[in-house]
Amino acid sequence: MKVAILSSHLLWSQHYETELEIMQNHLNDGDEVLQLVCTGELGICDSNLNHDFSRCLTCISRREMGVSLLEGRVKQIKLLQYASAGHLKEAEQVKHVFDSLFHLQEFNIDGYPIGYAVGSSLVSILRDSTLDLEANGEKIRKYLQYSLLTYRAAQEFLKKEKPDRVYIFNGRLPVPRAMLSACTDLGVECMIHERGNNYRHYELFRNRLPQDLIFIQELIEEAWDNAPEPQRTQVGKDFYIERRKGAVQGWKSFIDQQSEGLIPANWDPSKHNIVIFNSSEDEFISCTDDWKNKLYMSQYDAIRLIAKELSNDPDICLYLRAHPNLKSASQSEKEALESMRLEPLTYIPPDSDVSSYALLDMASTVLVFNSTMGIEATYWDKPSVLAGPSLYDRLGSNYIPTTHEEVMALLRQRHLAPMPKEGAIKYGYYTNSFGIPFKHFEPEGFVEGKFKGVEVVPYHVRKISTLQHWILKQGLLKPLHHILLRRHMKKPLI
């Protein structure tokens, strides 16, 4: 078997180690392994928006360190060497001016959703769902040029090398999505790797994005149907019980800075209390058309409209619990959040120590847009209204209004019954169990870990003494350090 691994995010924690795991497994099976790499030809990437020379060197060095730990031969290939002069000209002339994120997302080239991919990277890296396209115009131009160049190079690579299978990371970001689109064009199997149910597992998704909400819910149903009772139900319930305790699951816990049982000082239990749990949208706002909210232009527009229409009802109190992950959002995103301080809504900022679960327990009704709290609410016997697409919106455990008027009717209902729990338990089972355990990589949390007993750090970090490290930090040997590693570097193609 001939496999290719696109190593595009070597500086993102544990994802390169996952690729080393995959490569070693194929080498052990006697397969031919190709590693597709960049040596600086990409003028912009998710790990290096400004093409910083030192960061490129760190990336190259970490890649070489990892490959040196493999048992067996891996052939390294520069992906962009397959781009022709014609491809370069096409990339240089690609459209790059758009008047909105929506219109950028609509931009598609021969089946490659290049606008979605570029928008996805910028929203995630800048932590800004309110992305200012004019202020980021140069980044958008470069991303589009190099994304198109990668797509054309990927097509040529697949035609010439004819791998049986290709592995990429995540899939929604420009370089891996270019390869996924090329694989789709040419009928080549593409496996997308991502984290599994915890940091000790990774998962592989065949030919479809891990953010594909229809696909994931198909996997949830399939996993449930293939699991025995009573284990599957207990595993599904454990997901919610452990999460409430702050257990580290698919990612870090967001309640560790909250005070158990703490609710806002103005809470009135005699009122009809509606709690809104918003979400950090950076991973999903620019993936596919399925993630477009059919009811509202944005969460902020929805909350403003809902607050305005409920302001005349003195028996209703509205609370917005901003997602704790938004503590690290961009300044413009934080300003959008702060604009939610409007009557009759009580705004609870991301860094507040108010307990999300205390709010959930005390709420009459919960409104969510994507947050996991939407499915957790149902498990804990609360009526949950979902006002946007989600990875659990087809499981039958949430109210799914199709119009704004339906949203308002549900929110005004004083004794709304919770939806059935079965879908929530299915979601809990899948989320608590999916993934492949690592064999060669030994993770120590979401950031640290060792591959075959060795931490995969860049050579030039690992192979220097404490004194040498101090000298490097002072910048005294920086020119020599760069000269020694410059031979690995290539100039950006555009």
C-alpha positions in Angstrom: 0.0 0.0 0.0 1.2 3.5 -0.8 0.1 6.2 1.6 0.8 10.0 1.8 0.7 12.1 4.9 0.3 15.8 4.5 2.2 17.4 7.4 0.7 20.9 7.5 0.4 21.7 11.2 3.6 20.6 12.8 3.5 23.3 15.5 0.0 22.4 16.8 0.2 20.3 19.9 0.0 16.6 19.4 -1.3 16.6 15.8 2.2 16.0 14.4 2.7 13.2 16.9 -0.5 11.7 15.6 1.0 11.7 12.1 4.1 10.0 13.4 1.8 7.4 15.0 0.1 6.8 11.6 3.4 6.7 9.7 4.9 4.2 12.1 1.8 2.0 11.9 2.1 1.9 8.1 5.8 1.3 8.2 5.2 -1.6 10.5 2.8 -3.0 7.9 5.4 -2.7 5.2 3.7 0.1 3.3 5.4 2.8 1.3 5.1 6.1 3.2 5.3 9.6 1.6 5.4 12.7 3.8 4.3 15.9 2.0 6.1 18.9 3.5 6.7 22.6 3.2 10.2 24.1 3.5 9.1 27.7 3.5 7.5 27.8 0.1 4.1 28.7 1.6 4.1 32.4 2.2 1.4 32.1 4.9 0.1 29.2 6.9 -2.0 28.6 10.1 1.2 28.4 12.2 2.9 31.4 10.7 0.7 34.2 9.4 3.6 36.5 8.8 6.1 33.9 7.5 8.5 34.5 10.3 11.9 33.0 9.4 12.6 31.6 12.9 9.2 30.0 13.1 9.7 28.3 9.7 13.0 26.9 11.0 11.3 25.6 14.2 8.7 23.9 12.1 11.2 22.2 9.8 13.4 21.2 12.7 10.5 19.7 14.7 9.5 17.7 11.6 13.0 16.3 11.1 13.2 15.4 14.8 10.0 13.4 14.5 11.0 11.6 11.4 14.3 10.6 13.0 12.4 8.6 15.6 10.6 6.4 13.0 11.7 2.9 12.4 11.6 2.6 8.6 12.1 4.8 5.6 9.8 7.8 4.9 10.2 9.7 1.6 9.8 13.4 2.1 8.3 15.3 -0.9 7.7 19.1 -1.2 4.1 19.3 -2.2 4.4 22.7 -4.0 7.0 21.3 -6.4 4.1 19.9 -8.3 2.7 23.5 -9.0 3.5 24.6 -12.5 4.2 28.1 -13.8 0.6 28.2 -15.0 -0.7 27.4 -11.5 1.5 30.2 -10.1 0.0 32.7 -12.6 -3.6 31.5 -11.7 -2.9 31.9 -8.0 -1.4 35.4 -8.4 -4.6 36.5 -10.2 -7.1 34.9 -7.9 -10.0 37.0 -6.7 -9.3 38.3 -3.2 -11.6 41.2 -2.4 -14.9 40.5 -0.8 -17.4 42.7 1.0 -18.4 40.2 3.7 -17.5 36.9 5.3 -20.6 35.4 3.8 -19.4 36.3 0.3 -15.9 35.0 1.0 -17.4 31.7 2.1 -19.3 31.5 -1.2 -16.1 31.6 -3.2 -15.5 28.1 -4.7 -13.0 27.0 -7.3 -13.7 23.7 -9.2 -15.3 22.1 -6.1 -12.7 23.3 -3.6 -14.5 25.5 -1.0 -11.5 27.8 -0.8 -13.5 30.7 0.7 -14.8 28.6 3.6 -11.3 27.2 4.2 -9.7 30.6 4.3 -12.4 32.1 6.4 -12.2 29.2 8.8 -8.5 29.7 9.4 -8.7 33.4 10.0 -11.8 33.3 12.3 -10.1 30.6 14.4 -6.6 32.0 14.5 -7.7 35.6 15.2 -10.6 34.3 17.5 -13.0 36.7 15.8 -16.3 35.7 14.3 -16.9 39.3 13.4 -13.9 39.2 11.1 -13.0 42.6 9.5 -12.2 41.7 5.9 -10.8 45.0 5.0 -8.3 45.1 7.9 -7.2 41.6 7.1 -7.2 42.0 3.3 -3.5 41.2 2.8 -3.8 38.0 4.9 -6.9 37.0 2.9 -5.1 37.6 -0.4 -2.1 35.5 0.6 -4.2 32.7 2.0 -6.3 32.5 -1.2 -3.2 32.5 -3.4 -1.4 29.8 -1.5 -4.6 27.7 -0.9 -5.3 27.6 -4.7 -1.6 26.8 -5.4 -1.8 23.9 -2.9 -5.0 22.7 -4.5 -3.5 22.6 -7.9 -0.3 21.0 -6.6 -2.3 18.4 -4.7 -4.2 17.4 -7.9 -0.9 17.0 -9.8 0.7 15.0 -7.0 -2.2 12.6 -6.9 -2.1 12.1 -10.6 1.6 11.4 -10.7 2.3 9.5 -7.5 -1.1 7.7 -7.3 -1.2 7.0 -3.6 -3.8 4.6 -2.3 -4.6 6.7 0.7 -3.9 10.2 1.9 -3.9 11.5 5.5 -4.6 15.1 6.5 -5.3 17.0 9.7 -8.7 18.4 10.7 -9.9 19.1 7.1 -11.6 22.5 7.4 -8.4 24.6 7.1 -7.0 25.8 3.7 -4.0 23.4 3.1 -5.6 20.2 4.3 -8.9 21.1 2.7 -7.2 21.7 -0.6 -5.9 18.1 -0.4 -9.3 16.8 0.6 -10.9 18.5 -2.4 -8.2 17.1 -4.7 -8.8 13.6 -3.3 -12.5 14.0 -3.8 -11.9 15.1 -7.4 -9.7 12.1 -8.2 -11.4 9.4 -6.1 -8.5 8.9 -3.7 -9.4 7.8 -0.1 -8.7 10.7 2.3 -8.4 10.0 6.0 -8.7 13.0 8.3 -7.1 12.8 11.7 -8.3 14.6 14.8 -8.5 14.2 18.6 -10.5 11.3 19.9 -12.7 11.2 23.0 -9.8 12.3 25.2 -6.1 13.1 24.8 -5.1 9.4 24.8 -7.0 8.7 21.6 -7.1 10.0 18.1 -9.8 9.4 15.4 -9.8 9.0 11.7 -12.7 10.2 9.5 -13.0 8.8 6.0 -13.5 11.3 3.2 -15.7 13.7 5.3 -15.0 16.5 7.7 -15.1 16.0 11.5 -17.2 19.1 11.6 -19.7 17.7 9.2 -22.8 17.7 11.4 -24.8 15.3 9.4 -21.9 12.8 9.1 -21.1 13.0 12.8 -24.7 12.3 13.8 -24.7 9.3 11.4 -21.6 8.1 13.3 -23.4 8.7 16.6 -26.4 6.6 15.6 -24.1 3.9 14.1 -22.0 3.7 17.3 -25.1 3.4 19.4 -26.6 0.7 17.2 -23.3 -1.4 17.4 -22.8 -1.0 21.2 -24.3 -3.4 23.8 -26.6 -2.7 26.7 -26.3 -1.8 29.5 -22.8 -0.5 28.8 -23.7 2.0 26.2 -26.3 3.7 28.4 -23.9 3.9 31.3 -21.1 5.3 29.2 -23.5 7.8 27.8 -24.7 8.9 31.2 -21.1 9.0 32.5 -20.3 11.7 29.9 -22.6 14.1 31.6 -21.8 13.2 35.1 -18.0 13.5 34.5 -18.4 16.7 32.6 -20.4 18.3 35.4 -17.5 17.4 37.8 -15.0 19.2 35.5 -13.4 16.1 34.1 -11.0 16.6 31.2 -12.7 14.9 28.2 -12.2 15.9 24.5 -10.8 19.2 25.5 -10.0 21.1 28.7 -12.8 21.8 31.2 -14.3 25.3 31.1 -15.7 25.3 34.7 -12.5 25.1 36.7 -12.6 28.8 37.5 -16.2 28.9 38.4 -17.7 28.7 42.0 -19.9 25.8 42.5 -23.5 26.8 43.2 -22.9 30.5 42.5 -25.7 32.4 40.7 -26.2 36.1 39.8 -27.1 38.3 42.7 -30.3 39.5 41.0 -31.7 36.0 40.4 -35.4 35.8 41.3 -36.6 32.2 41.5 -40.3 33.4 41.3 -39.7 34.5 37.7 -39.7 32.6 34.4 -35.9 32.5 34.0 -34.5 31.9 30.6 -30.7 31.2 30.4 -28.9 31.6 27.1 -25.7 29.7 26.6 -23.9 31.1 23.6 -20.9 29.4 22.0 -17.5 30.3 20.6 -18.1 29.9 16.9 -14.6 29.9 15.5 -14.4 26.2 14.7 -17.8 25.9 13.0 -18.8 29.4 11.6 -16.9 28.8 8.4 -17.1 25.0 7.6 -20.0 24.1 5.3 -23.4 25.5 4.3 -25.0 23.1 6.9 -23.6 25.3 9.6 -25.3 28.5 8.4 -28.0 29.6 10.9 -31.3 29.6 9.0 -33.0 31.8 11.7 -30.6 34.6 12.5 -27.6 36.4 10.9 -25.6 35.9 14.1 -25.9 34.9 17.8 -25.6 38.6 18.7 -28.5 39.6 16.3 -30.6 36.8 17.8 -30.0 37.8 21.4 -30.7 41.5 20.7 -34.0 40.7 19.0 -35.1 38.2 21.7 -34.2 40.6 24.5 -36.1 43.4 22.8 -39.3 41.3 22.3 -39.2 40.0 25.9 -38.6 43.4 27.5 -42.3 44.1 27.9 -42.9 41.0 30.0 -42.1 41.7 33.7 -42.4 38.0 34.6 -39.5 36.9 32.4 -35.9 37.3 33.3 -33.2 36.7 30.6 -29.6 35.7 31.4 -26.7 35.3 28.9 -23.9 33.1 30.1 -21.0 33.9 27.7 -18.9 30.9 26.9 -15.7 30.8 29.0 -13.7 30.0 25.9 -14.3 33.5 24.8 -12.0 34.9 27.4 -9.2 34.7 24.8 -11.3 36.1 21.9 -10.3 39.1 19.9 -11.0 42.7 21.0 -13.7 43.1 18.5 -15.4 39.9 19.6 -15.2 41.0 23.2 -16.8 44.3 22.2 -19.6 42.5 20.5 -20.1 40.5 23.7 -20.1 43.6 25.9 -22.8 45.1 23.6 -25.1 42.4 25.1 -25.4 44.4 28.3 -29.0 45.5 27.5 -32.3 45.3 29.3 -33.9 43.0 30.4 -30.9 40.7 29.9 -28.3 40.0 32.6 -24.9 39.6 30.9 -22.5 37.1 32.6 -19.0 37.6 31.0 -16.7 34.7 30.0 -14.4 35.2 33.0 -17.3 35.3 35.6 -17.1 32.8 38.4 -20.9 32.3 38.2 -21.5 28.6 37.9 -22.8 27.4 34.5 -24.4 24.3 36.1 -26.1 26.4 38.9 -27.6 28.5 36.1 -28.7 25.3 34.3 -30.3 23.8 37.5 -32.2 27.0 38.3 -33.3 27.8 34.7 -36.9 27.5 33.6 -35.8 27.1 29.9 -32.4 27.0 28.2 -31.7 28.6 24.8 -28.5 27.6 22.9 -27.0 28.1 19.5 -24.4 25.3 19.4 -23.0 24.9 22.9 -22.8 21.5 24.5 -25.0 22.9 27.2 -27.9 22.4 24.8 -27.7 18.7 25.0 -26.6 18.6 28.6 -29.7 20.6 29.6 -31.9 17.8 28.2 -30.0 15.2 30.2 -30.5 17.2 33.4 -34.2 17.4 32.7 -34.4 21.0 31.4 -36.3 22.1 28.2 -33.6 23.0 25.7 -34.4 25.2 22.7 -31.8 25.1 19.9 -31.7 28.2 17.7 -28.9 27.2 15.4 -27.2 24.2 13.8 -25.4 21.7 16.1 -23.7 18.3 16.1 -26.8 17.0 18.0 -29.6 18.7 16.2 -31.0 15.6 14.6 -31.0 13.4 17.7 -34.5 14.3 19.0 -33.5 15.8 22.4 -34.0 19.5 21.7 -36.7 21.8 20.5 -35.8 22.8 17.0 -37.8 25.9 16.0 -37.9 26.7 12.3 -38.8 30.4 12.6 -38.1 33.3 15.0 -41.8 33.2 16.0 -41.5 29.6 17.1 -38.4 30.5 19.1 -40.4 33.2 21.0 -43.4 31.0 21.5 -41.2 28.3 23.1 -39.4 30.8 25.3 -42.6 32.3 26.6 -44.1 29.0 27.5 -44.0 28.8 31.3 -44.0 25.0 31.8 -42.3 23.7 28.7 -41.5 20.0 29.1 -38.0 18.6 28.5 -37.5 16.6 25.4 -36.7 12.8 25.5 -33.2 11.9 26.8 -32.4 9.1 24.4 -30.7 11.3 21.9 -28.7 13.0 24.6 -27.5 9.6 25.9 -26.5 8.5 22.4 -24.5 11.7 22.0 -22.9 11.1 25.4 -22.0 7.6 24.5 -20.3 8.5 21.2 -18.5 11.5 22.6 -17.2 9.5 25.6 -16.0 6.5 23.6 -14.9 7.3 20.0 -11.2 7.2 19.0 -8.2 4.9 18.5 -5.8 4.5 21.4 -2.2 5.7 20.8 0.4 2.9 20.7 3.7 4.7 20.0 2.8 8.2 21.4 2.5 8.7 25.1 0.4 11.8 25.8 0.7 13.7 29.0 -2.3 15.9 28.7 -3.3 17.9 25.6 0.0 19.6 25.1 2.8 17.4 26.5 3.8 13.9 25.5 6.5 11.7 24.1 6.8 9.7 20.9 8.6 6.4 21.7 9.8 7.9 24.9 11.2 11.1 23.3 9.7 14.6 23.3 9.4 15.8 19.7 11.0 19.2 20.0 13.1 20.9 17.3 16.7 19.8 17.0 18.0 23.2 17.6 16.1 23.4 20.9 16.9 19.8 22.0 20.6 19.7 21.2 21.9 22.7 23.1 23.2 23.0 26.6 21.8 25.4 29.2 24.6 27.8 28.6 24.1 27.6 24.8 20.4 28.2 25.3 21.1 31.3 27.4 23.5 32.6 24.7 20.9 32.0 22.0 18.2 33.8 24.1 20.5 36.8 24.2 20.6 36.8 20.4 24.4 36.4 20.4 24.4 33.3 18.2 21.2 34.0 16.3 23.0 34.8 13.0 25.0 31.6 13.1 22.0 29.6 14.1 20.1 30.9 11.1 23.0 30.3 8.7 23.3 26.6 9.9 19.6 26.0 9.2 19.0 28.3 6.2 19.9 25.5 3.8 16.6 23.8 4.7 14.6 26.9 3.8 13.1 27.9 0.5 11.6 31.3 -0.5 7.9 31.8 -0.7 6.7 31.0 -4.3 4.6 34.2 -4.5 
